[in-house]
Amino acid sequence: MKYLRILLRFLNRMSKDKIKIKTEAEIEVMAEGGRILGKIKKELMAAVVEGENAGNIEDLAVSLIKKRGGTASFKKVKGYSWATCVNVNDGVVHGIPKKSIIFKKGDIVSVDVGLFYKGFHTDTSISCAIIANSETKAFLSAGKTALKNAIDAAREGSRIYDISEAMQAVIVKAGYSPIRALVGHGIGRNLHEFPQIPCFVAGERKDSPKIRSGFVLAIEAMYAQGLPEVIIADDGWTIKTKDGKIAGLFEETVAVTNKGPIVLTN
């Protein structure tokens, strides 16, 4: 943990000169793409039902992205050939959407999808349950609240630390663990830009980048029911919890303005 904090502090200091401020015109383009992606996300999640499979969710995403005049952001990532990441139960992120993954009663399913539209990326994720019990509902509710509070903390003059702290507070209070090996990120002409946005507090607040109007951030709440440690599956992409406990993922692309944060991927 000590070395991770040192690394994050180093990267955040470097990122202060590399964070790309977006103009109002650029944010408007990203908002247009975000609205399209938000609608795609809704259609994908409506298709996540018992008996469906992850490969069909991928096929639907490819069709919808093409129909709406965009391209798949994730297919621009070197080595990744899919438009979505679909994770089930202990899957945290980067799950390959295989047709062999069939959704069953009680499963938690997360769908992560990105859109490249008119030169800019937007990115969003959501988790749901196939017939949720009270325990699962509480787990998912914590992730939604953590993301909501994190977005509210993304204000001009605050720091990235404040976003992380807002997420961590909700997740820990609910009895869960923020994932520590993964981070949210800036977004724009590139899918992954500075600054990095941990789901947990790392380092000191004063070393964290100050948030400015014009930042556009992909804020991600990534958390687990059990311990925060993760492993990479045999497919080389899927990152899942080491102890096999369930994981949750909620993400929105958010623009910081002088009037407050605006969610672009609603």
Contacts in CASP RR format, 6 or more apart in sequence:
PFRMAT RR
TARGET T0000
AUTHOR 0000-0000-0000
METHOD contacts of the structure
MODEL  1
MKYLRILLRFLNRMSKDKIKIKTEAEIEVMAEGGRILGKIKKELMAAVVE
GENAGNIEDLAVSLIKKRGGTASFKKVKGYSWATCVNVNDGVVHGIPKKS
IIFKKGDIVSVDVGLFYKGFHTDTSISCAIIANSETKAFLSAGKTALKNA
IDAAREGSRIYDISEAMQAVIVKAGYSPIRALVGHGIGRNLHEFPQIPCF
VAGERKDSPKIRSGFVLAIEAMYAQGLPEVIIADDGWTIKTKDGKIAGLF
EETVAVTNKGPIVLTN
1 180 0 8 1.000
4 180 0 8 1.000
4 202 0 8 1.000
5 202 0 8 1.000
5 203 0 8 1.000
8 196 0 8 1.000
8 198 0 8 1.000
8 202 0 8 1.000
8 203 0 8 1.000
9 202 0 8 1.000
9 203 0 8 1.000
9 204 0 8 1.000
9 207 0 8 1.000
11 194 0 8 1.000
11 196 0 8 1.000
12 160 0 8 1.000
12 195 0 8 1.000
12 196 0 8 1.000
12 207 0 8 1.000
12 208 0 8 1.000
12 209 0 8 1.000
13 207 0 8 1.000
14 194 0 8 1.000
15 194 0 8 1.000
15 195 0 8 1.000
15 196 0 8 1.000
15 209 0 8 1.000
16 209 0 8 1.000
18 193 0 8 1.000
18 194 0 8 1.000
19 186 0 8 1.000
19 193 0 8 1.000
19 194 0 8 1.000
19 195 0 8 1.000
19 209 0 8 1.000
19 212 0 8 1.000
19 215 0 8 1.000
20 188 0 8 1.000
20 189 0 8 1.000
20 193 0 8 1.000
20 194 0 8 1.000
21 212 0 8 1.000
21 213 0 8 1.000
21 214 0 8 1.000
21 215 0 8 1.000
22 30 0 8 1.000
22 188 0 8 1.000
22 214 0 8 1.000
22 215 0 8 1.000
22 216 0 8 1.000
22 255 0 8 1.000
23 214 0 8 1.000
26 120 0 8 1.000
26 188 0 8 1.000
27 214 0 8 1.000
27 216 0 8 1.000
27 255 0 8 1.000
27 257 0 8 1.000
27 264 0 8 1.000
29 117 0 8 1.000
29 118 0 8 1.000
29 119 0 8 1.000
29 120 0 8 1.000
30 120 0 8 1.000
30 122 0 8 1.000
30 188 0 8 1.000
30 216 0 8 1.000
30 253 0 8 1.000
30 255 0 8 1.000
30 264 0 8 1.000
31 255 0 8 1.000
31 262 0 8 1.000
31 264 0 8 1.000
32 117 0 8 1.000
32 118 0 8 1.000
33 115 0 8 1.000
33 117 0 8 1.000
33 118 0 8 1.000
33 120 0 8 1.000
33 122 0 8 1.000
33 264 0 8 1.000
34 115 0 8 1.000
34 117 0 8 1.000
34 122 0 8 1.000
34 124 0 8 1.000
34 253 0 8 1.000
34 264 0 8 1.000
34 265 0 8 1.000
34 266 0 8 1.000
35 264 0 8 1.000
35 265 0 8 1.000
35 266 0 8 1.000
36 68 0 8 1.000
36 70 0 8 1.000
36 115 0 8 1.000
36 117 0 8 1.000
37 113 0 8 1.000
37 114 0 8 1.000
37 115 0 8 1.000
37 117 0 8 1.000
37 122 0 8 1.000
37 123 0 8 1.000
37 124 0 8 1.000
37 253 0 8 1.000
37 265 0 8 1.000
38 124 0 8 1.000
38 265 0 8 1.000
38 266 0 8 1.000
39 68 0 8 1.000
40 61 0 8 1.000
40 64 0 8 1.000
40 65 0 8 1.000
40 68 0 8 1.000
40 113 0 8 1.000
40 115 0 8 1.000
41 111 0 8 1.000
41 113 0 8 1.000
41 124 0 8 1.000
41 126 0 8 1.000
41 265 0 8 1.000
43 60 0 8 1.000
43 64 0 8 1.000
44 57 0 8 1.000
44 60 0 8 1.000
44 61 0 8 1.000
44 64 0 8 1.000
44 84 0 8 1.000
44 111 0 8 1.000
44 113 0 8 1.000
45 111 0 8 1.000
45 126 0 8 1.000
45 128 0 8 1.000
47 56 0 8 1.000
47 57 0 8 1.000
47 60 0 8 1.000
48 57 0 8 1.000
48 103 0 8 1.000
48 109 0 8 1.000
48 111 0 8 1.000
48 128 0 8 1.000
48 130 0 8 1.000
49 103 0 8 1.000
49 130 0 8 1.000
50 103 0 8 1.000
50 104 0 8 1.000
50 105 0 8 1.000
50 130 0 8 1.000
50 131 0 8 1.000
51 102 0 8 1.000
51 103 0 8 1.000
51 104 0 8 1.000
52 102 0 8 1.000
52 103 0 8 1.000
53 98 0 8 1.000
53 99 0 8 1.000
53 100 0 8 1.000
53 101 0 8 1.000
53 102 0 8 1.000
53 103 0 8 1.000
54 86 0 8 1.000
54 88 0 8 1.000
54 96 0 8 1.000
54 97 0 8 1.000
54 98 0 8 1.000
54 99 0 8 1.000
54 101 0 8 1.000
54 103 0 8 1.000
55 86 0 8 1.000
55 97 0 8 1.000
55 98 0 8 1.000
55 99 0 8 1.000
55 101 0 8 1.000
56 99 0 8 1.000
57 84 0 8 1.000
57 86 0 8 1.000
57 97 0 8 1.000
57 111 0 8 1.000
58 82 0 8 1.000
58 83 0 8 1.000
58 84 0 8 1.000
58 86 0 8 1.000
58 97 0 8 1.000
61 72 0 8 1.000
61 83 0 8 1.000
61 84 0 8 1.000
61 113 0 8 1.000
62 72 0 8 1.000
62 83 0 8 1.000
65 71 0 8 1.000
65 72 0 8 1.000
65 83 0 8 1.000
65 115 0 8 1.000
68 115 0 8 1.000
68 117 0 8 1.000
69 117 0 8 1.000
70 115 0 8 1.000
70 116 0 8 1.000
70 117 0 8 1.000
71 115 0 8 1.000
71 116 0 8 1.000
71 117 0 8 1.000
72 82 0 8 1.000
72 83 0 8 1.000
72 113 0 8 1.000
72 114 0 8 1.000
72 115 0 8 1.000
72 116 0 8 1.000
73 114 0 8 1.000
73 115 0 8 1.000
73 116 0 8 1.000
73 121 0 8 1.000
73 122 0 8 1.000
73 123 0 8 1.000
73 191 0 8 1.000
74 80 0 8 1.000
74 82 0 8 1.000
74 83 0 8 1.000
74 84 0 8 1.000
74 85 0 8 1.000
74 112 0 8 1.000
74 113 0 8 1.000
74 114 0 8 1.000
74 191 0 8 1.000
75 81 0 8 1.000
75 82 0 8 1.000
75 83 0 8 1.000
76 116 0 8 1.000
76 191 0 8 1.000
77 191 0 8 1.000
80 94 0 8 1.000
80 237 0 8 1.000
82 96 0 8 1.000
82 97 0 8 1.000
83 113 0 8 1.000
83 114 0 8 1.000
84 97 0 8 1.000
84 111 0 8 1.000
84 112 0 8 1.000
84 113 0 8 1.000
85 93 0 8 1.000
85 94 0 8 1.000
85 95 0 8 1.000
85 96 0 8 1.000
85 97 0 8 1.000
85 110 0 8 1.000
85 111 0 8 1.000
85 112 0 8 1.000
85 113 0 8 1.000
85 125 0 8 1.000
86 95 0 8 1.000
86 96 0 8 1.000
86 97 0 8 1.000
86 101 0 8 1.000
86 109 0 8 1.000
86 110 0 8 1.000
86 111 0 8 1.000
86 112 0 8 1.000
87 93 0 8 1.000
87 94 0 8 1.000
87 95 0 8 1.000
87 109 0 8 1.000
87 110 0 8 1.000
87 112 0 8 1.000
87 238 0 8 1.000
87 240 0 8 1.000
87 247 0 8 1.000
87 248 0 8 1.000
87 249 0 8 1.000
88 101 0 8 1.000
88 103 0 8 1.000
88 107 0 8 1.000
88 108 0 8 1.000
88 109 0 8 1.000
88 110 0 8 1.000
89 107 0 8 1.000
89 108 0 8 1.000
89 244 0 8 1.000
89 246 0 8 1.000
89 247 0 8 1.000
90 240 0 8 1.000
90 241 0 8 1.000
90 244 0 8 1.000
90 245 0 8 1.000
90 246 0 8 1.000
90 247 0 8 1.000
91 110 0 8 1.000
91 238 0 8 1.000
91 239 0 8 1.000
91 240 0 8 1.000
91 241 0 8 1.000
91 247 0 8 1.000
92 179 0 8 1.000
92 182 0 8 1.000
92 222 0 8 1.000
92 224 0 8 1.000
92 230 0 8 1.000
92 239 0 8 1.000
92 240 0 8 1.000
92 241 0 8 1.000
92 247 0 8 1.000
92 248 0 8 1.000
92 249 0 8 1.000
93 112 0 8 1.000
93 182 0 8 1.000
93 222 0 8 1.000
93 239 0 8 1.000
93 249 0 8 1.000
94 112 0 8 1.000
94 237 0 8 1.000
94 238 0 8 1.000
94 239 0 8 1.000
95 233 0 8 1.000
95 235 0 8 1.000
95 237 0 8 1.000
95 238 0 8 1.000
95 239 0 8 1.000
96 235 0 8 1.000
96 237 0 8 1.000
96 238 0 8 1.000
103 109 0 8 1.000
103 130 0 8 1.000
104 130 0 8 1.000
105 130 0 8 1.000
105 131 0 8 1.000
106 129 0 8 1.000
106 130 0 8 1.000
106 131 0 8 1.000
106 132 0 8 1.000
106 133 0 8 1.000
106 136 0 8 1.000
107 129 0 8 1.000
107 130 0 8 1.000
108 127 0 8 1.000
108 128 0 8 1.000
108 129 0 8 1.000
108 130 0 8 1.000
108 136 0 8 1.000
108 139 0 8 1.000
108 140 0 8 1.000
108 246 0 8 1.000
108 247 0 8 1.000
108 248 0 8 1.000
109 127 0 8 1.000
109 128 0 8 1.000
109 129 0 8 1.000
109 130 0 8 1.000
110 125 0 8 1.000
110 126 0 8 1.000
110 127 0 8 1.000
110 128 0 8 1.000
110 247 0 8 1.000
110 248 0 8 1.000
110 249 0 8 1.000
111 125 0 8 1.000
111 126 0 8 1.000
112 123 0 8 1.000
112 124 0 8 1.000
112 125 0 8 1.000
112 249 0 8 1.000
112 251 0 8 1.000
113 123 0 8 1.000
113 124 0 8 1.000
113 125 0 8 1.000
114 121 0 8 1.000
114 122 0 8 1.000
114 123 0 8 1.000
114 124 0 8 1.000
114 191 0 8 1.000
115 121 0 8 1.000
115 122 0 8 1.000
115 123 0 8 1.000
116 191 0 8 1.000
119 189 0 8 1.000
120 188 0 8 1.000
120 189 0 8 1.000
121 187 0 8 1.000
121 188 0 8 1.000
121 189 0 8 1.000
121 190 0 8 1.000
121 191 0 8 1.000
122 187 0 8 1.000
122 253 0 8 1.000
122 264 0 8 1.000
122 265 0 8 1.000
123 187 0 8 1.000
123 191 0 8 1.000
123 218 0 8 1.000
123 251 0 8 1.000
123 253 0 8 1.000
123 265 0 8 1.000
124 251 0 8 1.000
124 252 0 8 1.000
124 253 0 8 1.000
124 265 0 8 1.000
125 220 0 8 1.000
125 249 0 8 1.000
125 250 0 8 1.000
125 251 0 8 1.000
126 249 0 8 1.000
126 250 0 8 1.000
126 251 0 8 1.000
127 140 0 8 1.000
127 143 0 8 1.000
127 248 0 8 1.000
127 249 0 8 1.000
127 250 0 8 1.000
128 140 0 8 1.000
129 136 0 8 1.000
129 137 0 8 1.000
129 140 0 8 1.000
132 140 0 8 1.000
136 246 0 8 1.000
138 174 0 8 1.000
139 174 0 8 1.000
139 176 0 8 1.000
139 225 0 8 1.000
139 246 0 8 1.000
139 248 0 8 1.000
140 248 0 8 1.000
142 170 0 8 1.000
142 171 0 8 1.000
142 174 0 8 1.000
142 175 0 8 1.000
142 176 0 8 1.000
142 223 0 8 1.000
143 170 0 8 1.000
143 171 0 8 1.000
143 221 0 8 1.000
143 223 0 8 1.000
143 248 0 8 1.000
143 250 0 8 1.000
144 250 0 8 1.000
145 170 0 8 1.000
146 166 0 8 1.000
146 167 0 8 1.000
146 170 0 8 1.000
146 171 0 8 1.000
146 199 0 8 1.000
146 221 0 8 1.000
146 223 0 8 1.000
146 250 0 8 1.000
147 167 0 8 1.000
147 219 0 8 1.000
147 220 0 8 1.000
147 221 0 8 1.000
147 250 0 8 1.000
147 251 0 8 1.000
147 252 0 8 1.000
149 166 0 8 1.000
149 167 0 8 1.000
149 169 0 8 1.000
149 170 0 8 1.000
150 163 0 8 1.000
150 164 0 8 1.000
150 166 0 8 1.000
150 167 0 8 1.000
150 219 0 8 1.000
150 221 0 8 1.000
151 219 0 8 1.000
151 252 0 8 1.000
151 254 0 8 1.000
151 261 0 8 1.000
151 263 0 8 1.000
152 166 0 8 1.000
152 261 0 8 1.000
153 162 0 8 1.000
153 163 0 8 1.000
153 165 0 8 1.000
153 166 0 8 1.000
154 163 0 8 1.000
154 211 0 8 1.000
154 215 0 8 1.000
154 217 0 8 1.000
154 219 0 8 1.000
154 254 0 8 1.000
154 256 0 8 1.000
154 260 0 8 1.000
154 261 0 8 1.000
155 211 0 8 1.000
155 256 0 8 1.000
155 260 0 8 1.000
155 261 0 8 1.000
156 211 0 8 1.000
156 212 0 8 1.000
156 213 0 8 1.000
156 256 0 8 1.000
156 257 0 8 1.000
156 258 0 8 1.000
156 260 0 8 1.000
157 210 0 8 1.000
157 211 0 8 1.000
157 212 0 8 1.000
158 210 0 8 1.000
158 211 0 8 1.000
159 205 0 8 1.000
159 208 0 8 1.000
159 209 0 8 1.000
159 210 0 8 1.000
159 211 0 8 1.000
160 195 0 8 1.000
160 196 0 8 1.000
160 197 0 8 1.000
160 208 0 8 1.000
160 209 0 8 1.000
160 211 0 8 1.000
161 201 0 8 1.000
161 203 0 8 1.000
161 204 0 8 1.000
161 205 0 8 1.000
161 208 0 8 1.000
162 205 0 8 1.000
162 208 0 8 1.000
162 211 0 8 1.000
163 197 0 8 1.000
163 211 0 8 1.000
163 217 0 8 1.000
163 219 0 8 1.000
164 197 0 8 1.000
164 198 0 8 1.000
164 199 0 8 1.000
164 200 0 8 1.000
164 201 0 8 1.000
164 202 0 8 1.000
164 208 0 8 1.000
165 201 0 8 1.000
167 178 0 8 1.000
167 199 0 8 1.000
167 200 0 8 1.000
167 221 0 8 1.000
168 178 0 8 1.000
168 199 0 8 1.000
168 200 0 8 1.000
168 201 0 8 1.000
171 177 0 8 1.000
171 178 0 8 1.000
171 199 0 8 1.000
171 221 0 8 1.000
171 223 0 8 1.000
172 178 0 8 1.000
176 223 0 8 1.000
176 224 0 8 1.000
176 225 0 8 1.000
176 226 0 8 1.000
177 223 0 8 1.000
177 224 0 8 1.000
177 225 0 8 1.000
177 226 0 8 1.000
177 227 0 8 1.000
177 228 0 8 1.000
178 198 0 8 1.000
178 199 0 8 1.000
178 200 0 8 1.000
178 221 0 8 1.000
178 222 0 8 1.000
178 223 0 8 1.000
178 228 0 8 1.000
179 199 0 8 1.000
179 222 0 8 1.000
179 223 0 8 1.000
179 224 0 8 1.000
179 228 0 8 1.000
179 230 0 8 1.000
179 247 0 8 1.000
180 198 0 8 1.000
180 199 0 8 1.000
180 200 0 8 1.000
180 228 0 8 1.000
180 229 0 8 1.000
181 228 0 8 1.000
181 229 0 8 1.000
181 230 0 8 1.000
181 239 0 8 1.000
182 199 0 8 1.000
182 220 0 8 1.000
182 222 0 8 1.000
182 230 0 8 1.000
182 239 0 8 1.000
183 196 0 8 1.000
183 197 0 8 1.000
183 198 0 8 1.000
183 199 0 8 1.000
183 220 0 8 1.000
184 196 0 8 1.000
184 197 0 8 1.000
184 198 0 8 1.000
184 199 0 8 1.000
184 217 0 8 1.000
184 218 0 8 1.000
184 219 0 8 1.000
184 220 0 8 1.000
184 251 0 8 1.000
185 192 0 8 1.000
185 193 0 8 1.000
185 194 0 8 1.000
185 195 0 8 1.000
185 196 0 8 1.000
185 197 0 8 1.000
185 217 0 8 1.000
185 218 0 8 1.000
186 192 0 8 1.000
186 193 0 8 1.000
186 194 0 8 1.000
186 195 0 8 1.000
186 197 0 8 1.000
186 215 0 8 1.000
186 216 0 8 1.000
186 217 0 8 1.000
186 218 0 8 1.000
187 193 0 8 1.000
187 216 0 8 1.000
187 217 0 8 1.000
187 218 0 8 1.000
187 253 0 8 1.000
188 216 0 8 1.000
194 209 0 8 1.000
195 209 0 8 1.000
195 215 0 8 1.000
195 217 0 8 1.000
197 217 0 8 1.000
197 218 0 8 1.000
197 219 0 8 1.000
197 220 0 8 1.000
199 220 0 8 1.000
199 221 0 8 1.000
199 222 0 8 1.000
199 223 0 8 1.000
200 228 0 8 1.000
211 256 0 8 1.000
212 256 0 8 1.000
213 256 0 8 1.000
213 257 0 8 1.000
213 258 0 8 1.000
214 255 0 8 1.000
214 256 0 8 1.000
214 257 0 8 1.000
215 255 0 8 1.000
215 256 0 8 1.000
216 253 0 8 1.000
216 254 0 8 1.000
216 255 0 8 1.000
216 256 0 8 1.000
216 264 0 8 1.000
217 253 0 8 1.000
217 254 0 8 1.000
217 256 0 8 1.000
218 251 0 8 1.000
218 252 0 8 1.000
218 253 0 8 1.000
218 254 0 8 1.000
219 251 0 8 1.000
219 252 0 8 1.000
219 254 0 8 1.000
220 249 0 8 1.000
220 250 0 8 1.000
220 251 0 8 1.000
221 248 0 8 1.000
221 249 0 8 1.000
221 250 0 8 1.000
221 251 0 8 1.000
222 247 0 8 1.000
222 248 0 8 1.000
222 249 0 8 1.000
223 247 0 8 1.000
223 248 0 8 1.000
224 241 0 8 1.000
224 245 0 8 1.000
224 246 0 8 1.000
224 247 0 8 1.000
224 248 0 8 1.000
225 245 0 8 1.000
225 246 0 8 1.000
225 247 0 8 1.000
226 241 0 8 1.000
226 243 0 8 1.000
226 245 0 8 1.000
227 241 0 8 1.000
227 242 0 8 1.000
227 243 0 8 1.000
227 245 0 8 1.000
229 241 0 8 1.000
229 242 0 8 1.000
229 243 0 8 1.000
230 239 0 8 1.000
230 240 0 8 1.000
230 241 0 8 1.000
230 242 0 8 1.000
231 239 0 8 1.000
231 240 0 8 1.000
231 241 0 8 1.000
231 242 0 8 1.000
232 238 0 8 1.000
232 239 0 8 1.000
233 239 0 8 1.000
233 240 0 8 1.000
240 247 0 8 1.000
241 247 0 8 1.000
252 263 0 8 1.000
252 264 0 8 1.000
252 265 0 8 1.000
252 266 0 8 1.000
253 263 0 8 1.000
253 264 0 8 1.000
253 265 0 8 1.000
254 261 0 8 1.000
254 262 0 8 1.000
254 263 0 8 1.000
254 264 0 8 1.000
255 261 0 8 1.000
255 262 0 8 1.000
255 264 0 8 1.000
END
